Amino acid sequence: MKRFLGKCIEYAFVGVLFVGFYFGISFLTETYGGSNNQILILFGMAFIAFPLSLFGGYMLARPIQHRLHGKSSTETAHVLRGNEKPHGVTEDRNSPYGGNGG
């Protein structure tokens, strides 16, 4: 259900961007276009607005989808290796008096 809601939000962003690109391209063809404005609008929508709106909707919806799935944007997957200690830890368990292993 969360994935479906995320896709609905993504395609809502796609629709809003597509309509915005349509008005932007139609304005530009009316202002700078020649006699065949409809052809310019059709090619602009097919090759510029549609791919850009799909990509832009995906990028705008990514943070919302990550929140829906429970993934934090600040979450790191760092694994301690060897004798590496967590941040702020100065002693280790091997020394009898604490400290840095001495």
Beta strands, then each sheet from edge to edge (+ up, - down):
end
